[in-house]
Amino acid sequence: ENGNSVWKPVTKLHHYENTPIVNIKRRNFHAEVTPNHRWMLYHERDDYRFFMNTERLRQYRNVGIERFGNYTFPIKSPYTDDYVQLAAWFFSEGSIRQRPRYKNNSISIYQSERANPEFCEHIRQLLQRMNENHCEGTPTKRDGTIAWEIYGNACKQLLQEFPNKVPTWEFLFSLTEEQCAIFVETSICADGYLLKNSKRHGRKVGITQNMRTQDLIWILQGAMFLLKRPSSVQVDTKYNKILLQESRQKYIRMDCTDFYDKGKSIIENSKITEGDTWCVEVETGAFYTQCNGYVYVTGNSVDSASWIKYAAFGGIMIPA
């Protein structure tokens, strides 16, 4: 009710066969729920939250579905800020290099001196501050790419914690708020681009990754969620790319004309099918889920493909 979020396990999971499913699909929102599914709605003008099931959902003014909550970050972290920054470069622009002649493998990080000289300088200063054993390659003639090979203590720790070059939810939830921001901003430097930057809309960014590294995108979306930076994920199967886009939309507004036709309920504006449904129970009756790339708060039930992304860590984010 207060909008705060805590990490809690799922208490129960119910499975129902051949149940009516309301397929709600709009431009910035997608959900597959039962007609009696409970939604947690927020009244923006009067600042209070209330529940309503799918059958009663209609066009309401000043009412929306929240896309993030208030999360309390750890005060202390087992990692240094520099280590978090190096890890972000490793996940985004790094590779594991096999070294048969040596006892341990090394890590290579790539960046173009021609396109991003400031990022190259950041990497140099970072490795110097960490006193990390490394060597810097010569820029290539084609695009000026430099390869840094690191093989010191930080490299050993990264390979031990992330042997497959994939960040974990344990890593994300151990970061302080400042470190979480470092992780996101460094990832944007590596693979991001500017979508919009104006006085009215502010700074808006996107991150593109290969489908082989889609796990990094899910972790980054989780990090942006904790930082109250809503985002969406889109998959481009034609070019084998996955795109994370930052959004300025804090709420999915119920009075939006894109949400339903005027005067009709959400069920009258949605496709009804039948299928298997998984219903999740949590202590507070509401939790945050992800469906087709969009994160939002919802109630007791959700399709299996949605909640499993965040439940992979062993629990889900729920409003306290």
N, C-alpha and C positions, 0 to 999 in steps of 0.2 A: 504493500500500500504506500510505502514511502519512496518507492522508486530505487531503492538500494539493491545491489546484486551480490549474491554470495555463491560460492561453488559448493554444490550439494549433489549427492548421488540420487539416482532415480529410485523411488520407493517401490513402484509396481509397474509392470508392463502388461497390458491386456491386448489380446488378439481377437478380432471379430471377423468372421467370414461373410462374404456376400452382403456387405453393408452399403447403403446409399452413400456416395461420396460427392461432395460439392467441390467442383473444380473451379476455384477463383483465380482467374488469370487476367492481370491488368498490366499496364506498361511497366510499373515499378513495384509490382507485388504479385506473388504467386503462392497459393496454398491449396492443399487437397485435404478437406476435413469432412467430418460428419455433420448432418444438419443440427445436432444438439451440441456441437463443439463449443466450448466456452472460450470467449475472447476477453482479454484484459484491455480495456479501453481507457484512454486518458483524456480528461476534459481540460483543455489547455487554458481556457479563460478562468475557470474556478479552481484549477489545480487540485483535482482529485481523480482517483482511479476506481473503476467499477467493472463488473463482469456482465457479459451479455452473450447469449448463444447465437449461432449462425442464423437460425430461423428468424430472429428478431432484428437482424442487422439491416438498417436502412440509412438514408442520408441524414447525417447529423452535423450541425454546425459546431465548430470549436472542439470536435472530438476526433481523436486519431489513435493509431496503433504505434506505440513507441518502438524505435529502432535501436535503442541502447539504454542502459541503466547506469546507476552510480556504482562504481567498483572501487573497493579499497585495495590499493597496491601494498605489497610488503614494504616495511620500513627499511629492511636490510636485504641485500642480495648476496649469494655466494660468488657472484662474478663482479669483476671490475668493469667500468664503463668502456675501457679500451678493448677488453675481451669481447664484450657484446658487439662492439663496432666491427672487430675483426671477424667475429662469427657471421655477421650480416654480409660482409664481403665474401666470405667463404661460401655461404649458402647461395648467394646470387651470382657471383662472378668467379667462383673458384672451382677447382677440380682436384681430385686426388691423384697424385703421381706415384706410380709404382717405381721403387728403386731396388732392384734385385741385388745390387752390390752392397747395399746398406741394410742395417738391422730394421730401420723404420721407414715408412713411406713419407712423402712430403706433400705439401699443399701448394698449388699454383693459383695465383690471383691475377686476373687480366683487366686491363683498362687502357683506353686509347689516349696517348699523350696529345695527339692531334685534335681529337674531338673534345676531350675533357681534361685539360691540363691541371685544373684545380683539384679534381678527384685523385689524380696521380700524386699530387703533392700531399694530399690528405693521407694516402696510403703510406707514403714515405715517412711522414711524421709519426703516424701511428706505430709503424714497426720500430722506429727509433725510440719512442716513448716506452714501448714494451720490452726494449732490448732483446728483440727476437732475432735469432739467427736467420739470415735470408740472403738472397742474391737477386739483383735486378737485371733483367735482360735488356737487350738493345731494341729500341722501337722498330717494328717491321716497316718495310718500305711501302706496303700496300695501304695501311690505314693508321700506322703509328702505334700499334698495340704493344704494350709493355707487359711482360710476364714477370711477376715476383714469385720466386720459389722460397717458401719458408719451411724451416725444419728444426725449430727450437722447441722450447717447452710449451708454448701456446699451441703449436702445431700438434704436438703429442696429445695435449688435452682435448683439442677439437676432434681429432681422429678417434680418441677413446670414447668421447661422449656422443659423437655423431659419425659413426663409421660409414654410413651410407649418404652422408652429406644432406641429411634431412633434419630440420629442427623438430623439437618435440614440444608437446603441451606442458610438460614439466619445466622445460627451459623457459617458456613464455610466462608461466604463472610464478616463476621465481624472481622475475625482474621487477625493479622499482619503476615508478611512473616515468622518471627521467630516462632510465635504461630502455624502457619499452618505446619511448619516443625516439631514442637513438637507433634502435633496431629498425623501426619503420622508416625513418629518414635516410638511413644508410642504404636500405633496400631500394628506396626511391632513387637515390643517386646511382645505384648500380643498374637497375632495370626500369626506372620510371620515366615519365614524361609529363609535361605540364598540359593539363586539359583546359584550364581556365584560370586567369588571374586578374581580378578586377576589384575595385573598391566595393561594389555591390555584392558580388558573390564570393569574394576572397579567393584563396588559392585552392585549386582543385587538381589532383594528380591521378595518374593511372600507372599500373605496373603490368608488364607483359612477360609471361613466362612460357616455356615449352611445356607441353602436356606431361612430359616426364617429371617435371618439377612442380606439379600441381599441389603437392603437399605443402610446399612453401607458401603458396597463395592462400591456402586455408589458414595457416598459422598467421600470416600477415593480416588477413581479414579479422581474425580473432584479436590481434594486437590493436588494430584500429578500432575495433568495437570497445575494447577496454579503455581506450583513449577518448571515447565519445566522438569518434570520427566514422560515421556510417559509410558503408561501401557496398558494392554489389560485385558479383563475379559472373563473367560471361565466358562461355566456351565456344571457340571457333574451330569446329571439327575440320573445316575445309583446309585451313592453314596450320592445324595442329597446335593452336595457341590457346592460352587461358589468360583472361584479362581481368584485373582487379581495378575497379574505378571508384574513386572517392565521391561521396554524395553530400550535398548540403541539406538533404531532406531528413530532418530529425523525426518526423512523424509521417505515417501513412494516413493522410487526411481522409476522413469519412465524408466530407462535403465536396470532394473533388468530382468533377463531372466525368473524369476518366474511370472512376470507381464503379458507378452504376448510372443507368438512365434515371432521370428525375422521376420520383414518385414510385419507383419499383424497389423491391427488396433485393438483397444480394443474391438470394437463391433464384429469383426470377431473372437475374442477369447472368447466371452461371450455368455451366453444363453439369448435369447430374448423371453420374455413372454408378456402377456397382463394382465392388472389389473388396479385398482384404484391408482391414484397418488396424493399426497398432495405436493404442491409447496409453499415454504416459501419465503417471501420477507422481507428483512432487509434494513437498510439505506445504508450500504456499498456494498450490493450485495454478501457478503460472510460471513460465520459463521462456528463455530466449532460444529460438531455433533458426535454422537456415534452410531455405527451400528455393531451389533453382537460383542460387546465388544471392538471395536477399535475406537479411537477418532482421527479425522482428520478435516482439513478445507475443506469446500465445498462451492458450489454456491447457486443458488436460489431455488433449489428443493431437496427434500429428502423424503424417505419413512417415513410414520407416526411413525413406531415403533422406528426409530432412534432419531428423534429430540425431541420426547416427553420426553425423559429422562432428558435432560437439560432444556427443556422449562417448566418443572414442577414447577420451582421456579418463573415463570412469565415472563421470558425473556431468551435470549440465548447469549452465548459469540460470539461476532463478531469482526473481525479484523477492526481497525479504519483506 
